[in-house]
Amino acid sequence: MYTINYCGYNVQNPDYDTIYRPHGSGDYLLLIIEYPMYFYFKSDKSIVNKRKQINNNRSSSSFMANYPENFNPTLTEKLSQQNCCILYTPGTMQYYKAQKKFINSFIHFSCDKEEVEKYNLPLNTIFYPNNTSNILQLIKKIQDEQINKNVLKKEMCSALMNVLFVFLKRSCEENEFHQEKKYTSIYDSFASLRLRMLNQLDHEWKIEELCECTNMGKSQFYVYYRKFFNISPKDDLTKARIDYAKYLLDTQNILIYEISEKCGFKNINHFNRTFKKHTSLTPKEYKKKNT
C-alpha cells in the first residue's frame, strides 16, 4: 500500500529556484518538471578524480561560484528537457535548480520498496514519458483526495498510485518505441544517402551537401555517420574510391587519368598521392604488379 505524505499539482516556485536535500526527503519523491531543470547527481570515483584534477588547476573564484559541480567534484550536472520525470528513492540526494521557470508536480510517498520495483521504472535518474498529461491528472486527483476528507481516502490514494505507475510504465515504453522508430528512420535516411554517395563516386561530394540531405548540422551528421557505419564519411568515400580504382586497374585497359576522373579524384596528382597512401604503390606500380 502507498501512503501519500505530501503532493502538489502544477506548483510554481520562484524563477531560478533551487531544491537541495543532501540526504533526500526521507521518502520516495516522484517529480514531473514542466521546464528545463539542472539536476545534480553524485559521480562515480573516476569522474570525481578527474574533476578534482581539473578544479585544482582552476583558481578563479568566479569560476568556482558559477555552478555547484565546479566546486563539488562529487557532482555531475545534467540539464533536462521539458516534461521530464525523476523518481527519487529514500536517502538519495535531491538537488535540482531551475534554468529559469520552475513549475512542477510531485508526490512524496512511502511504501515497501517492492511496490515501486515491480514496475521496473528508472530510479534516481531523469527519464521522459511519452505523454505526461494522464500522469499529471492523476496527481491532481490524488491531491484532491488529500485535501477532501472523503471516506477511505488512504485506500483511494493508494489505488490511484497504482494506476499512476501503470500509466507511467506504459508511457515510458511508448516513448522507447517512438525513439526506436525515430532512430530507425534516421538510419534509413543515412543508409540511403550512403548508398547514393558510394554509387556516384565521380561526384564531388561536399559535407554541406550531405548535411543538407539529412537536415543536420555538421557535428550531428558526423556523430550519426560514425555511429551507424563506424567510419567517417570522408574515409568511407575515399576507401570506396580506392577500391573502385583497384577494380578498374585490374579489369579495364584505360588511362590512369581516366580512372582518376571515374573515381572522383580532383586531379591525377591527388589520385596518385591518395592511392599510394592507402596501398603503398602508385596506380602505375599497382597495375604493373597485377598485370
GUTIPA-707466 format. One line per 3 residues: for each residue x, y, z of N, C-alpha, C. Coordinates in Angstrom, 1 decimal, m for minus. Layout:
BEGIN
X,Y,Z,X,Y,Z,X,Y,Z ~ ...
//
This chain:
BEGIN
0.8,m1.2,0.0,0.0,0.0,0.0,0.9,1.3,0.0 ~ 0.4,2.3,m0.7,1.1,3.5,m0.8,0.5,4.5,0.2 ~ 1.4,5.2,0.9,1.0,6.3,1.8,1.4,7.6,1.3
0.5,8.5,1.0,0.9,9.8,0.5,1.2,10.7,1.6 ~ 2.4,11.3,1.6,2.9,12.2,2.6,2.6,13.6,2.3 ~ 2.8,14.0,1.0,2.6,15.3,0.6,2.6,15.3,m0.9
1.8,16.1,m1.6,1.8,16.2,m3.0,1.4,17.6,m3.5 ~ 1.7,17.9,m4.7,1.4,19.2,m5.3,1.2,19.1,m6.8 ~ 0.2,19.8,m7.3,m0.1,19.8,m8.7,0.2,21.1,m9.3
1.0,21.2,m10.3,1.3,22.4,m11.1,1.7,23.5,m10.1 ~ 2.7,23.2,m9.3,3.2,24.2,m8.3,4.3,25.1,m8.9 ~ 4.2,26.4,m8.8,5.1,27.3,m9.4,6.1,27.8,m8.3
7.3,27.6,m8.4,8.4,28.1,m7.5,8.9,29.4,m8.1 ~ 9.7,30.2,m7.4,10.3,31.4,m7.9,11.3,31.0,m9.1 ~ 11.4,31.9,m10.1,12.4,31.6,m11.1,13.8,31.3,m10.6
14.5,30.4,m11.2,15.9,30.0,m10.8,15.9,29.4,m9.4 ~ 14.8,29.0,m8.9,14.8,28.4,m7.5,15.6,27.1,m7.5 ~ 16.2,26.8,m6.3,17.0,25.5,m6.1,16.4,24.7,m5.0
16.3,23.4,m5.2,15.9,22.5,m4.2,17.2,21.6,m3.8 ~ 17.5,21.6,m2.6,18.7,20.8,m2.2,18.4,20.1,m0.9 ~ 18.3,18.8,m1.0,18.1,17.9,0.2,19.3,16.9,0.1
20.3,17.1,0.8,21.5,16.2,0.7,21.3,14.8,1.0 ~ 20.3,14.5,1.9,20.0,13.1,2.2,18.6,12.7,1.8 ~ 18.1,13.4,0.8,16.7,13.1,0.3,15.7,13.7,1.3
14.4,13.3,1.1,13.3,13.8,1.9,12.8,12.7,2.9 ~ 13.5,11.6,2.9,13.1,10.6,3.9,12.0,9.6,3.3 ~ 11.6,9.9,2.1,10.6,9.0,1.4,10.8,9.0,m0.1
9.9,8.4,m0.8,10.0,8.4,m2.3,9.5,9.8,m2.7 ~ 10.1,10.3,m3.8,9.6,11.5,m4.5,9.5,11.3,m6.0 ~ 8.2,11.4,m6.5,8.0,11.4,m7.9,7.8,12.8,m8.3
8.6,13.2,m9.3,8.7,14.6,m9.7,8.5,14.8,m11.2 ~ 7.6,15.6,m11.6,7.5,15.9,m13.0,7.7,17.4,m13.2 ~ 8.7,17.7,m14.1,9.1,19.1,m14.3,8.7,19.6,m15.6
8.0,20.8,m15.7,7.5,21.3,m16.9,8.5,22.0,m17.8 ~ 9.5,22.7,m17.2,10.5,23.4,m17.9,11.9,22.8,m17.6 ~ 12.9,23.2,m18.5,14.3,22.6,m18.3,14.8,22.9,m16.9
15.5,21.9,m16.4,16.0,21.9,m15.0,17.4,21.3,m14.9 ~ 18.2,22.0,m14.1,19.5,21.4,m13.9,19.4,20.4,m12.7 ~ 19.8,19.2,m13.0,19.8,18.1,m11.9,21.3,17.8,m11.6
21.5,17.5,m10.3,22.9,17.2,m9.9,22.9,15.8,m9.2 ~ 23.8,15.0,m9.7,23.9,13.6,m9.2,25.3,13.3,m8.7 ~ 25.4,12.4,m7.8,26.7,12.0,m7.3,27.5,11.2,m8.4
28.8,11.6,m8.6,29.5,10.9,m9.6,30.2,9.7,m9.1 ~ 30.7,8.8,m10.1,31.5,7.7,m9.6,32.9,8.2,m9.4 ~ 33.8,7.3,m8.8,35.1,7.7,m8.4,36.0,8.2,m9.5
35.9,7.6,m10.7,36.7,8.0,m11.8,36.5,9.4,m12.2 ~ 35.2,9.8,m12.2,34.8,11.2,m12.6,35.2,12.1,m11.5 ~ 35.0,11.7,m10.3,35.4,12.6,m9.1,36.9,12.9,m9.2
37.8,11.9,m9.5,39.2,12.1,m9.5,39.6,13.1,m10.7 ~ 38.9,12.9,m11.8,39.2,13.7,m13.0,38.8,15.2,m12.7 ~ 37.6,15.4,m12.0,37.2,16.7,m11.7,38.1,17.4,m10.7
38.6,16.6,m9.8,39.5,17.2,m8.8,40.7,17.7,m9.5 ~ 41.2,17.0,m10.5,42.4,17.4,m11.2,42.1,18.7,m12.0 ~ 40.9,18.8,m12.6,40.5,20.0,m13.3,40.4,21.2,m12.4
39.7,20.9,m11.3,39.4,22.0,m10.3,40.7,22.5,m9.6 ~ 41.7,21.6,m9.5,42.9,22.0,m8.8,43.7,23.0,m9.7 ~ 43.4,22.9,m11.0,44.0,23.9,m12.0,43.3,25.2,m12.1
42.1,25.3,m11.5,41.3,26.5,m11.6,41.5,27.3,m10.3 ~ 41.8,28.6,m10.5,42.0,29.5,m9.4,41.0,30.6,m9.3 ~ 40.2,30.8,m10.3,39.3,31.9,m10.4,38.1,31.6,m9.4
37.8,32.6,m8.5,36.7,32.5,m7.6,35.4,32.5,m8.3 ~ 35.4,33.3,m9.4,34.1,33.4,m10.2,33.8,32.1,m10.8 ~ 34.8,31.4,m11.3,34.6,30.1,m11.9,34.0,29.1,m10.9
34.6,29.2,m9.6,34.2,28.2,m8.6,32.8,28.5,m8.1 ~ 32.3,29.7,m8.4,30.9,30.1,m7.9,29.8,29.9,m8.9 ~ 30.2,29.6,m10.2,29.2,29.5,m11.2,28.2,28.4,m11.0
28.7,27.2,m10.9,27.8,26.0,m10.7,28.3,25.1,m9.6 ~ 27.4,24.4,m9.0,27.7,23.6,m7.8,28.7,22.5,m8.2 ~ 28.6,21.9,m9.4,29.5,20.8,m9.8,31.0,21.3,m9.9
31.2,22.6,m10.1,32.5,23.1,m10.3,33.3,23.1,m8.9 ~ 32.6,23.4,m7.9,33.3,23.5,m6.6,33.1,22.2,m5.8 ~ 32.2,21.3,m6.2,32.0,20.0,m5.6,32.2,18.9,m6.7
33.4,18.3,m6.7,33.8,17.4,m7.7,33.0,16.1,m7.6 ~ 32.2,15.9,m6.6,31.5,14.6,m6.5,30.1,14.7,m7.2 ~ 29.8,15.8,m7.9,28.5,16.0,m8.5,28.7,16.1,m10.0
27.7,15.5,m10.7,27.5,15.6,m12.1,26.3,16.4,m12.4 ~ 26.4,17.4,m13.3,25.2,18.2,m13.7,24.6,17.7,m15.0 ~ 23.3,17.6,m15.0,22.5,17.2,m16.2,21.4,18.2,m16.4
21.3,18.7,m17.6,20.2,19.7,m17.9,19.0,18.9,m18.6 ~ 17.9,18.9,m18.0,16.7,18.1,m18.5,16.0,18.9,m19.6 ~ 15.2,18.2,m20.4,14.3,18.8,m21.3,13.0,19.1,m20.6
12.1,19.6,m21.4,10.7,19.9,m20.8,10.0,18.5,m20.5 ~ 9.2,18.6,m19.5,8.3,17.4,m19.2,9.1,16.2,m18.8 ~ 10.1,16.4,m18.0,10.9,15.2,m17.6,10.4,14.7,m16.3
10.7,13.4,m16.0,10.3,12.8,m14.7,11.6,12.3,m14.0 ~ 11.5,12.2,m12.7,12.5,11.6,m11.9,11.8,11.0,m10.7 ~ 12.2,9.7,m10.3,11.7,9.1,m9.1,12.8,8.8,m8.2
12.9,9.6,m7.1,13.9,9.5,m6.1,13.6,8.5,m5.1 ~ 14.5,7.7,m4.7,14.3,6.7,m3.6,14.7,7.3,m2.3 ~ 14.2,6.8,m1.2,14.6,7.3,0.1,16.1,7.3,0.4
16.6,8.4,0.9,18.0,8.5,1.3,18.9,9.0,0.1 ~ 18.3,9.2,m1.1,19.1,9.7,m2.2,19.0,11.2,m2.2 ~ 20.2,11.8,m2.5,20.3,13.3,m2.6,19.3,13.8,m3.6
18.6,14.9,m3.3,17.7,15.6,m4.2,18.2,17.0,m4.4 ~ 18.7,17.2,m5.6,19.4,18.5,m5.9,19.1,18.9,m7.3 ~ 18.3,20.0,m7.4,17.9,20.4,m8.8,17.6,21.9,m8.7
17.9,22.6,m9.9,17.8,24.0,m9.9,17.2,24.4,m11.3 ~ 16.3,25.3,m11.3,15.6,25.8,m12.5,16.5,26.5,m13.4 ~ 16.5,26.2,m14.7,17.2,27.0,m15.6,16.6,28.4,m15.7
15.3,28.5,m15.6,14.6,29.8,m15.4,13.3,29.5,m14.7 ~ 12.3,29.2,m15.5,10.9,28.9,m14.9,11.0,27.6,m14.1 ~ 10.2,27.6,m13.0,10.2,26.4,m12.1,8.7,26.1,m11.9
8.2,25.1,m12.7,6.8,24.6,m12.5,6.9,23.1,m12.4 ~ 6.4,22.5,m11.3,6.5,21.1,m11.1,5.2,20.5,m10.4 ~ 5.0,19.2,m10.6,4.1,18.5,m9.9,4.8,17.3,m9.2
4.4,17.0,m8.0,5.2,16.0,m7.3,4.3,15.2,m6.3 ~ 4.8,14.1,m5.9,4.2,13.3,m4.8,5.3,12.7,m3.9 ~ 5.3,13.0,m2.7,6.1,12.4,m1.6,5.3,11.2,m1.1
5.8,10.0,m1.1,5.0,8.9,m0.6,6.0,7.8,0.0 ~ 5.3,7.0,0.8,6.1,5.9,1.4,5.4,4.6,1.0 ~ 6.2,3.5,0.9,5.7,2.2,0.6,6.8,1.2,0.8
6.5,m0.1,0.7,7.5,m1.1,0.6,8.2,m1.0,m0.7 ~ 9.5,m1.2,m0.8,10.3,m1.0,m2.0,9.8,m1.9,m3.1 ~ 9.2,m3.0,m2.8,8.7,m3.9,m3.8,7.6,m3.3,m4.6
6.8,m2.4,m3.9,5.7,m1.7,m4.6,6.2,m0.8,m5.7 ~ 7.4,m0.3,m5.6,8.0,0.5,m6.7,8.7,m0.3,m7.7 ~ 9.5,m1.3,m7.2,10.4,m2.1,m8.0,9.6,m2.9,m9.0
8.4,m3.3,m8.7,7.7,m4.2,m9.6,7.4,m3.6,m10.9 ~ 7.4,m2.2,m11.0,7.1,m1.5,m12.2,8.4,m1.3,m13.1 ~ 9.5,m1.6,m12.5,10.8,m1.5,m13.2,11.0,m0.2,m13.9
10.7,0.9,m13.2,10.9,2.2,m13.7,12.3,2.7,m13.4 ~ 12.9,3.7,m14.2,14.2,4.2,m13.8,14.1,4.9,m12.5 ~ 15.2,4.7,m11.7,15.2,5.3,m10.3,16.4,6.3,m10.2
16.1,7.4,m9.6,17.2,8.4,m9.3,17.9,8.9,m10.6 ~ 17.2,9.0,m11.7,17.7,9.5,m12.9,16.6,10.1,m13.8 ~ 16.9,11.0,m14.6,15.9,11.7,m15.5,15.4,10.7,m16.5
14.1,10.7,m16.7,13.5,9.9,m17.8,12.3,10.7,m18.4 ~ 11.9,10.3,m19.6,10.9,11.0,m20.3,9.7,10.1,m20.8 ~ 8.6,10.2,m20.1,7.4,9.5,m20.6,7.0,10.1,m21.9
6.3,9.3,m22.7,5.8,9.8,m24.0,4.7,10.9,m23.8 ~ 3.9,10.8,m22.8,2.9,11.8,m22.6,2.6,11.9,m21.1 ~ 2.8,13.1,m20.5,2.6,13.3,m19.1,1.2,13.8,m18.7
0.3,14.0,m19.7,m1.0,14.6,m19.3,m1.8,13.7,m18.4 ~ m1.9,12.4,m18.7,m2.6,11.4,m17.8,m2.0,11.4,m16.4 ~ m0.7,11.4,m16.4,0.0,11.3,m15.1,m0.3,12.5,m14.3
m0.2,13.7,m14.9,m0.5,14.9,m14.2,m1.9,15.0,m13.7 ~ m2.9,14.5,m14.4,m4.3,14.4,m14.0,m4.4,13.5,m12.8 ~ m3.7,12.4,m12.8,m3.7,11.5,m11.6,m3.2,12.2,m10.4
m2.1,12.9,m10.5,m1.5,13.7,m9.4,m2.5,14.7,m8.9 ~ m3.3,15.3,m9.8,m4.3,16.3,m9.4,m5.4,15.5,m8.6 ~ m5.8,14.3,m9.0,m6.8,13.6,m8.3,m6.3,13.2,m6.9
m5.1,12.8,m6.9,m4.5,12.4,m5.6,m4.5,13.6,m4.6 ~ m4.1,14.8,m5.2,m4.1,16.0,m4.4,m5.6,16.3,m3.9 ~ m6.5,16.1,m4.7,m7.9,16.4,m4.4,m8.3,15.4,m3.2
m7.9,14.2,m3.3,m8.3,13.2,m2.3,m7.6,13.6,m0.9 ~ m6.4,14.1,m1.0,m5.7,14.5,0.2,m6.4,15.7,0.8 ~ m6.9,16.6,0.0,m7.5,17.9,0.6,m8.9,17.6,1.2
m9.7,16.8,0.4,m11.0,16.5,0.9,m11.0,15.3,1.9 ~ m11.9,15.4,2.8,m12.0,14.3,3.9,m12.9,13.3,3.4 ~ m12.6,12.6,2.4,m13.5,11.5,1.8,m13.3,10.2,2.6
m14.4,9.4,2.6,m14.3,8.1,3.2,m13.2,7.2,2.4 ~ m12.5,6.4,3.1,m11.4,5.6,2.5,m10.4,6.4,1.7 ~ m10.1,7.5,2.2,m9.2,8.4,1.4,m7.8,7.7,1.2
m7.3,7.1,2.2,m6.0,6.4,2.0,m6.0,5.3,1.0 ~ m7.1,4.5,1.0,m7.2,3.4,0.1,m7.4,3.9,m1.4 ~ m8.1,5.0,m1.5,m8.3,5.6,m2.8,m7.0,6.2,m3.4
m6.2,6.8,m2.5,m4.9,7.4,m2.9,m3.9,6.3,m3.3 ~ m4.0,5.2,m2.6,m3.1,4.0,m2.9,m3.5,3.4,m4.2 ~ m4.8,3.3,m4.5,m5.3,2.8,m5.7,m4.9,3.7,m6.9
m5.0,5.0,m6.7,m4.6,5.9,m7.7,m3.1,5.9,m8.0 ~ m2.3,5.6,m7.0,m0.9,5.5,m7.2,m0.6,4.3,m8.1 ~ m1.3,3.2,m7.9,m1.1,2.0,m8.7,m1.4,2.4,m10.2
m2.5,3.1,m10.4,m2.9,3.5,m11.7,m1.9,4.4,m12.3 ~ m1.4,5.3,m11.5,m0.4,6.3,m11.9,0.9,5.6,m12.4 ~ 1.3,4.6,m11.7,2.5,3.8,m12.0,2.3,3.0,m13.3
1.1,2.5,m13.5,0.8,1.8,m14.7,0.9,2.7,m15.9 ~ 0.3,3.9,m15.8,0.3,4.9,m16.9,1.8,5.3,m17.1 ~ 2.6,5.5,m16.0,3.9,5.9,m16.2,4.8,4.8,m16.9
4.5,3.6,m16.6,5.3,2.5,m17.2,4.9,2.4,m18.7 ~ 3.6,2.4,m19.0,3.2,2.4,m20.4,3.7,3.5,m21.2 ~ 3.7,4.7,m20.6,4.2,5.9,m21.3,5.6,5.8,m21.6
6.4,5.3,m20.6,7.9,5.1,m20.8,8.1,4.1,m22.0 ~ 7.4,3.0,m22.0,7.6,2.1,m23.1,7.2,2.6,m24.4 ~ 6.1,3.4,m24.5,5.7,4.1,m25.7,6.8,5.1,m26.2
7.4,5.8,m25.3,8.5,6.7,m25.6,9.7,5.9,m26.2 ~ 10.0,4.8,m25.6,11.1,4.0,m26.1,10.8,3.5,m27.5 ~ 9.5,3.1,m27.7,9.1,2.7,m29.1,9.3,3.8,m30.1
8.8,5.0,m29.7,8.9,6.1,m30.6,10.4,6.5,m30.9 ~ 11.2,6.4,m29.8,12.6,6.8,m30.0,13.3,5.8,m31.0 ~ 12.9,4.5,m30.8,13.5,3.4,m31.6,13.0,3.6,m33.1
11.8,4.0,m33.2,11.2,4.3,m34.6,11.9,5.5,m35.2 ~ 12.1,6.5,m34.4,12.8,7.7,m34.9,14.3,7.3,m35.3 ~ 14.9,6.5,m34.5,16.3,6.1,m34.7,16.4,5.3,m36.0
15.4,4.4,m36.2,15.3,3.6,m37.4,15.2,4.5,m38.6 ~ 14.3,5.5,m38.5,14.1,6.4,m39.6,15.3,7.2,m40.0 ~ 16.1,7.6,m39.0,17.4,8.3,m39.2,18.4,7.4,m39.9
18.4,6.1,m39.4,19.4,5.2,m40.0,19.0,4.9,m41.5 ~ 17.7,4.8,m41.8,17.3,4.5,m43.2,17.7,5.7,m44.1 ~ 17.6,6.9,m43.5,18.0,8.1,m44.3,19.4,8.1,m44.6
20.2,7.7,m43.6,21.7,7.7,m43.8,22.1,6.6,m44.7 ~ 21.5,5.4,m44.5,21.9,4.3,m45.4,21.6,4.6,m46.8 ~ 20.4,5.2,m47.1,20.1,5.6,m48.5,21.1,6.6,m49.0
21.4,7.6,m48.2,22.4,8.6,m48.7,23.8,8.0,m48.9 ~ 24.2,7.1,m48.0,25.5,6.4,m48.2,25.5,5.6,m49.5 ~ 24.4,4.9,m49.8,24.4,4.1,m51.0,24.5,5.0,m52.2
23.8,6.1,m52.2,23.8,7.1,m53.3,25.2,7.6,m53.4 ~ 25.9,8.0,m52.3,27.2,8.5,m52.4,28.2,7.5,m53.0 ~ 28.1,6.3,m52.5,29.1,5.3,m53.0,28.8,4.8,m54.4
27.6,5.1,m54.9,27.3,4.7,m56.3,27.6,5.8,m57.2 ~ 27.9,7.0,m56.7,28.3,8.2,m57.5,29.6,8.7,m57.1 ~ 30.6,7.8,m57.3,32.0,8.2,m56.8,32.6,9.3,m57.6
32.1,9.6,m58.8,32.7,10.6,m59.6,32.1,12.0,m59.3 ~ 31.1,12.0,m58.4,30.5,13.3,m58.0,31.4,13.9,m56.9 ~ 31.5,15.2,m56.9,32.3,15.9,m55.9,31.5,16.1,m54.6
31.4,15.1,m53.8,30.6,15.2,m52.6,31.2,16.2,m51.6 ~ 30.4,17.1,m51.1,30.9,18.0,m50.0,30.0,17.8,m48.8 ~ 30.6,18.1,m47.6,29.9,17.8,m46.4,28.6,18.7,m46.3
28.7,19.9,m46.8,27.5,20.7,m46.8,26.3,20.1,m47.5 ~ 26.6,19.4,m48.6,25.5,18.7,m49.4,25.0,17.5,m48.6 ~ 25.9,16.8,m48.0,25.5,15.6,m47.2,24.6,16.0,m46.0
25.0,17.1,m45.4,24.2,17.6,m44.2,22.9,18.1,m44.7 ~ 22.8,18.7,m45.8,21.5,19.2,m46.3,20.6,18.1,m46.6 ~ 21.1,17.0,m47.1,20.3,15.8,m47.4,19.7,15.2,m46.2
20.3,15.4,m45.0,19.8,14.8,m43.8,19.2,15.8,m42.8 ~ 19.2,17.1,m43.3,18.7,18.2,m42.4,19.4,18.2,m41.1 ~ 20.7,18.1,m41.1,21.5,18.1,m39.9,22.7,19.0,m40.0
23.2,19.5,m38.8,24.4,20.2,m38.8,25.6,19.3,m38.9 ~ 26.8,19.9,m39.2,28.0,19.1,m39.4,28.3,18.1,m38.3 ~ 28.4,18.7,m37.1,28.8,17.9,m35.9,27.8,16.7,m35.7
26.5,17.0,m35.8,25.5,16.0,m35.6,25.6,14.9,m36.7 ~ 25.8,15.4,m38.0,25.9,14.5,m39.1,27.1,13.5,m38.9 ~ 28.2,14.0,m38.5,29.4,13.2,m38.3,29.2,12.2,m37.2
28.5,12.6,m36.1,28.2,11.7,m35.0,27.4,10.5,m35.4 ~ 26.3,10.8,m36.2,25.4,9.7,m36.6,26.1,8.8,m37.7 ~ 26.9,9.4,m38.6,27.5,8.6,m39.6,28.5,7.6,m39.0
29.3,8.1,m38.1,30.2,7.2,m37.4,29.5,6.2,m36.6 ~ 28.4,6.6,m36.0,27.7,5.7,m35.1,27.1,4.5,m35.9 ~ 26.6,4.9,m37.1,25.9,3.9,m38.0,26.9,3.0,m38.7
28.1,3.6,m39.2,28.9,2.9,m40.1,30.4,2.7,m39.6 ~ 30.6,3.2,m38.4,32.0,3.0,m37.8,33.1,3.6,m38.6 ~ 32.8,4.6,m39.3,33.8,5.3,m40.2,33.3,6.7,m40.5
34.2,7.6,m40.7,33.8,9.0,m41.1,33.4,9.0,m42.6 ~ 32.5,9.9,m43.0,32.1,10.0,m44.4,33.2,10.1,m45.3 ~ 34.2,11.0,m45.0,35.4,11.2,m45.8,36.2,9.9,m46.0
36.5,9.2,m45.0,37.2,8.0,m45.1,36.4,6.9,m45.8 ~ 35.1,6.9,m45.6,34.3,5.9,m46.3,34.3,6.1,m47.8 ~ 34.2,7.4,m48.2,34.2,7.7,m49.6,35.6,7.4,m50.2
36.6,7.8,m49.5,38.0,7.5,m50.0,38.2,6.1,m50.2 ~ 37.8,5.3,m49.2,38.0,3.8,m49.3,37.3,3.2,m50.5 ~ 36.1,3.7,m50.7,35.3,3.2,m51.9,35.9,3.6,m53.2
36.5,4.8,m53.2,37.1,5.3,m54.5,38.4,4.5,m54.7 ~ 39.2,4.2,m53.7,40.4,3.4,m53.9,40.0,2.0,m54.3 ~ 39.0,1.4,m53.7,38.6,0.0,m54.1,38.1,0.0,m55.6
37.4,1.0,m56.0,36.9,1.1,m57.4,38.1,1.3,m58.3 ~ 39.0,2.1,m57.9,40.2,2.3,m58.7,41.0,1.0,m58.9 ~ 41.1,0.2,m57.9,41.8,m1.1,m58.0,41.1,m1.9,m59.0
39.7,m1.9,m58.9,38.9,m2.8,m59.8,39.2,m2.3,m61.3 ~ 39.2,m1.0,m61.5,39.4,m0.5,m62.9,40.8,m0.8,m63.4 ~ 41.8,m0.7,m62.5,43.2,m1.0,m62.9,43.3,m2.5,m63.2
42.6,m3.3,m62.5,42.7,m4.8,m62.7,42.0,m5.3,m63.9 ~ 40.9,m4.6,m64.3,40.0,m5.1,m65.3,39.8,m4.3,m66.6 ~ 40.2,m3.0,m66.5,40.0,m2.1,m67.6,41.3,m1.6,m68.2
41.3,m1.6,m69.5,42.5,m1.1,m70.2,42.3,0.4,m70.6 ~ 42.3,1.2,m69.6,42.1,2.6,m69.8,43.2,3.4,m69.1 ~ 43.3,4.7,m69.5,44.4,5.5,m69.0,44.2,5.8,m67.5
45.2,6.0,m66.8,45.2,6.3,m65.4,44.4,7.6,m65.1 ~ 44.6,8.6,m65.9,43.8,9.8,m65.6,42.3,9.7,m65.8 ~ 41.9,8.7,m66.7,40.5,8.4,m66.9,39.9,7.7,m65.6
40.8,6.8,m65.1,40.4,6.1,m63.8,40.2,7.2,m62.7 ~ 41.1,8.1,m62.7,41.1,9.2,m61.7,39.8,9.9,m61.7 ~ 39.4,10.3,m62.9,38.1,11.0,m63.1,36.9,10.2,m62.7
36.9,8.9,m63.2,35.8,8.0,m62.9,35.6,7.8,m61.4 ~ 36.7,7.9,m60.6,36.7,7.6,m59.2,36.5,8.9,m58.4 ~ 36.4,10.0,m59.1,36.1,11.3,m58.4,37.2,12.0,m57.7
38.5,11.7,m58.1,39.6,12.5,m57.6,39.7,13.8,m58.3 ~ 40.3,14.8,m57.6,40.3,16.1,m58.1,41.2,16.2,m59.3 ~ 42.3,15.5,m59.3,43.3,15.5,m60.4,44.2,14.3,m60.3
45.0,14.1,m61.3,45.9,12.9,m61.3,46.8,12.9,m60.2 ~ 47.3,14.1,m59.8,48.3,14.1,m58.6,47.6,13.7,m57.3 ~ 46.4,14.2,m57.1,45.6,13.8,m56.0,45.4,12.3,m55.9
45.0,11.8,m57.1,44.8,10.4,m57.2,46.0,9.6,m56.8 ~ 47.2,10.0,m57.4,48.4,9.3,m57.1,48.8,9.3,m55.7 ~ 48.7,10.5,m55.0,49.0,10.6,m53.6,48.1,9.7,m52.7
46.8,9.8,m53.0,45.9,9.1,m52.2,46.0,7.6,m52.3 ~ 46.2,7.2,m53.6,46.3,5.7,m53.9,47.5,5.2,m53.2 ~ 48.6,5.9,m53.3,49.9,5.4,m52.7,49.8,5.4,m51.2
49.1,6.3,m50.6,48.9,6.4,m49.2,48.2,5.2,m48.7 ~ 47.3,4.6,m49.4,46.4,3.5,m49.0,47.0,2.2,m49.4 ~ 47.8,2.1,m50.5,48.3,0.8,m51.0,49.8,0.7,m51.0
50.5,1.8,m50.7,52.0,1.9,m50.7,52.5,1.7,m52.2 ~ 51.6,1.9,m53.1,52.0,1.8,m54.5,51.3,2.9,m55.3 ~ 52.0,3.4,m56.4,51.3,4.4,m57.3,50.3,3.5,m58.1
49.3,4.2,m58.7,48.4,3.4,m59.6,49.2,2.7,m60.7 ~ 50.2,3.3,m61.3,51.0,2.7,m62.3,51.7,1.4,m61.8 ~ 52.3,1.6,m60.6,53.0,0.4,m60.0,52.1,m0.7,m59.7
50.9,m0.3,m59.2,49.9,m1.3,m58.9,49.4,m2.1,m60.1 ~ 49.2,m1.4,m61.2,48.7,m2.0,m62.4,49.8,m2.9,m63.0 ~ 51.1,m2.5,m62.9,52.2,m3.3,m63.4,52.4,m4.6,m62.6
52.2,m4.4,m61.3,52.4,m5.6,m60.4,51.3,m6.6,m60.6 ~ 50.1,m6.2,m60.9,49.0,m7.1,m61.0,48.6,m7.5,m62.5 ~ 49.5,m7.1,m63.4,49.2,m7.5,m64.8,49.9,m8.8,m65.1
//
